[in-house]
Amino acid sequence: MKNALLVVPLLSAGLLAAGCAASTSGAPAAAGGASASSPSAAAGASSGASSAGASSSATSGATVGATSAASGTVTLTGGTTACTSAHLQASLGGGAGAGMSQNHTGLQLRNTGSSACTLYGYPGVSWVRGASGIQTGAAAVRQADPSGTETTVTLAPGALASAPLDIVDAAVIPPSECKPVAVRGLRIYPPGQKAALFLSLPTAAGGYGECSLTTKSPTLMIGYMEAGVQPGGGGQG
């Protein structure tokens, strides 16, 4: 009889333990289900979606960049970082060429970096002389944009953009107003950059040189950056 009485409590205890175990094992399942809608899970899902979108965008951008580089053209797009002086190379090319008293050419900036970048606006240009690069004469005057066609230019790796550059023959300016001196070349500030590029254009031996004074009429005139080479008979640099 005592043994029978002991069996009942033991069975009750066993049933109680089983109930507790079932209740405990159900708790993580409920917690796991709740975590799918928790802030951290939502953030993870959002991050995953963003990563997928970024991957798709990067693939698309890489395709566009490769196509542009292969064709040597410039693609006009948005959402790309600005070109820095460290990844730009300057040259002259394009334009109508030499006229009566000035040379109509193009200031070209080529993207030497490994990713696309953008240019917008006017570069800064001036003559320099001496080993320390002393500015010679006034900086280039900006050409007007009456048609309002100035826009952002996106350069694929290896592609270039250009701005029309007019260089007046200093010999047509009275020496007293000009005071010509020999120069080393052009100092160029790409749009939005504080680091300058240098383009070697030294005065030929015995040459007239460039004006060291600020003249009544500008001797350098620069336009805004445009896609590709400036139209005209000049060659590409």
C-alpha positions in Angstrom: 0.0 0.0 0.0 2.8 2.3 0.8 4.5 1.5 -2.5 1.2 2.3 -4.3 1.0 5.7 -2.5 4.6 6.5 -3.5 3.9 5.7 -7.2 1.2 8.4 -7.4 3.4 11.3 -6.2 6.2 10.1 -8.5 3.9 9.9 -11.5 2.6 13.4 -10.6 6.1 14.7 -10.4 7.0 13.1 -13.7 4.0 14.7 -15.4 4.9 18.1 -13.9 8.5 17.8 -15.1 7.4 16.9 -18.6 5.1 19.8 -18.7 7.9 22.2 -17.6 10.2 20.8 -20.2 7.6 21.3 -22.9 7.0 24.8 -21.7 10.7 25.6 -21.6 11.4 24.1 -25.1 8.6 26.2 -26.5 10.0 29.5 -25.3 13.0 29.7 -27.7 10.8 28.9 -30.6 8.5 31.8 -29.7 11.6 34.0 -29.2 13.0 32.9 -32.5 9.7 33.8 -34.2 9.7 37.2 -32.7 13.3 38.0 -33.7 12.3 38.0 -37.4 10.3 41.2 -36.8 12.7 42.6 -34.2 14.6 45.8 -35.0 17.9 43.9 -35.4 16.4 41.4 -37.8 14.7 44.1 -39.7 18.0 46.0 -39.9 19.7 42.8 -41.1 17.0 42.3 -43.8 17.3 46.0 -44.8 21.1 45.6 -44.9 20.8 42.6 -47.1 18.5 44.4 -49.5 20.9 47.4 -49.6 23.8 45.2 -50.3 22.0 43.5 -53.1 21.0 46.9 -54.5 24.6 48.2 -54.2 25.9 45.1 -55.9 23.5 45.6 -58.7 24.3 49.2 -59.0 28.1 48.6 -58.9 27.7 46.0 -61.7 25.7 48.4 -63.8 28.2 51.2 -63.2 31.1 49.0 -64.0 29.4 48.0 -67.3 28.8 51.6 -68.3 32.4 52.6 -67.3 33.9 49.8 -69.3 31.9 50.7 -72.4 32.8 54.3 -72.1 36.5 53.6 -71.7 36.5 51.2 -74.6 34.9 53.8 -76.9 37.0 56.7 -75.6 33.9 58.8 -74.9 32.6 60.5 -71.8 29.3 59.4 -70.2 27.1 62.1 -68.6 25.6 60.5 -65.4 25.3 61.4 -61.8 26.1 60.0 -58.3 29.8 59.6 -58.8 32.6 61.3 -56.8 34.4 64.3 -58.0 37.7 63.9 -59.9 40.7 64.8 -57.8 44.0 66.3 -59.1 45.8 63.2 -58.1 43.9 61.2 -60.8 43.9 63.7 -63.6 46.4 64.4 -66.4 46.4 67.7 -68.3 47.1 68.3 -72.0 46.1 70.6 -74.9 44.2 69.4 -77.9 41.3 70.0 -80.2 39.8 73.4 -81.0 40.0 75.5 -84.1 43.8 76.1 -83.8 45.8 79.3 -84.4 44.0 82.4 -85.6 45.1 85.9 -86.4 46.3 86.8 -82.9 45.4 83.8 -80.7 45.3 80.1 -80.4 41.9 78.4 -79.9 42.6 75.1 -78.3 41.2 72.8 -75.6 42.5 72.2 -72.1 42.0 68.5 -71.6 41.8 66.6 -68.3 42.1 62.8 -68.5 40.9 60.4 -65.8 44.0 58.3 -64.8 42.3 56.6 -61.9 40.7 53.2 -61.8 37.1 54.4 -61.2 34.7 56.9 -62.8 34.7 60.5 -61.4 33.0 63.8 -62.3 34.0 67.3 -63.3 31.8 70.3 -63.2 32.6 73.9 -63.9 35.6 75.9 -64.9 39.3 75.0 -64.3 41.7 77.7 -63.1 44.6 78.4 -65.5 47.6 80.7 -65.4 51.1 81.0 -66.8 54.0 80.3 -64.4 57.7 81.0 -64.5 60.8 80.1 -62.5 61.7 77.0 -60.5 59.2 78.0 -57.8 56.3 78.4 -60.3 55.7 82.2 -59.9 52.3 83.2 -61.5 52.9 85.3 -64.6 50.2 87.7 -65.6 46.6 87.4 -64.8 44.8 84.1 -64.4 42.5 83.0 -67.3 39.2 84.9 -67.5 36.1 82.7 -67.6 34.1 82.6 -70.9 30.4 83.3 -70.5 27.8 80.5 -70.7 24.8 82.4 -72.2 23.1 79.2 -73.3 23.3 77.6 -69.8 24.7 74.4 -71.1 27.2 73.9 -68.3 26.7 70.4 -66.9 28.4 67.6 -64.9 30.7 65.4 -66.9 31.4 61.9 -65.7 34.7 60.4 -66.8 35.2 56.7 -67.1 38.8 55.5 -66.4 41.0 56.6 -69.3 38.4 59.1 -70.7 38.8 62.8 -71.0 36.9 66.1 -70.9 38.0 69.5 -72.1 37.4 73.2 -71.8 37.9 75.7 -74.6 41.1 77.7 -74.0 42.1 80.8 -75.9 45.7 81.9 -75.7 46.4 85.4 -77.0 49.7 86.0 -78.8 51.5 88.3 -76.4 53.4 89.9 -79.3 50.3 91.8 -80.3 50.2 93.7 -77.0 52.5 96.8 -76.6 55.6 95.7 -74.6 55.1 98.5 -72.1 51.6 97.0 -71.2 52.7 93.4 -71.4 56.4 93.3 -70.2 56.9 89.8 -71.7 59.0 87.2 -69.9 59.9 83.5 -70.6 57.5 81.0 -68.9 57.7 77.3 -68.0 54.1 76.4 -68.7 50.6 76.4 -67.3 49.4 75.9 -63.7 46.0 74.3 -63.8 43.4 73.8 -61.0 40.8 71.2 -61.9 37.3 72.4 -60.9 36.8 72.3 -57.2 40.4 71.2 -56.4 43.1 73.0 -54.4 46.0 70.9 -55.7 47.3 72.2 -59.0 48.5 70.3 -62.1 51.4 71.6 -64.2 51.5 71.5 -68.0 54.9 72.1 -69.5 54.8 74.8 -72.3 58.2 76.5 -72.0 58.9 79.6 -74.1 61.2 78.7 -76.9 64.8 80.0 -76.8 64.7 83.5 -78.1 60.9 83.5 -78.0 58.8 86.5 -77.1 57.3 85.0 -73.9 54.1 85.8 -72.1 52.8 89.0 -70.5 53.9 89.4 -66.9 51.5 92.3 -66.3 47.7 92.4 -66.1 46.8 93.7 -69.5 43.7 95.7 -70.6 42.4 92.7 -72.5 42.8 89.1 -71.2 45.5 87.0 -72.6 44.0 83.7 -71.4 40.3 82.8 -71.6 38.9 79.5 -70.3 35.5 77.9 -70.7 33.7 75.2 -68.7 34.4 71.5 -68.8 32.6 69.6 -71.6 32.4 65.9 -72.7 35.2 64.8 -75.0 37.6 66.8 -77.2 36.9 70.3 -78.3 35.6 70.4 -81.9 38.0 71.7 -84.5 41.1 70.7 -86.4 43.4 70.4 -83.4 44.8 67.0 -82.4 44.0 65.1 -79.2 46.7 65.2 -76.5 
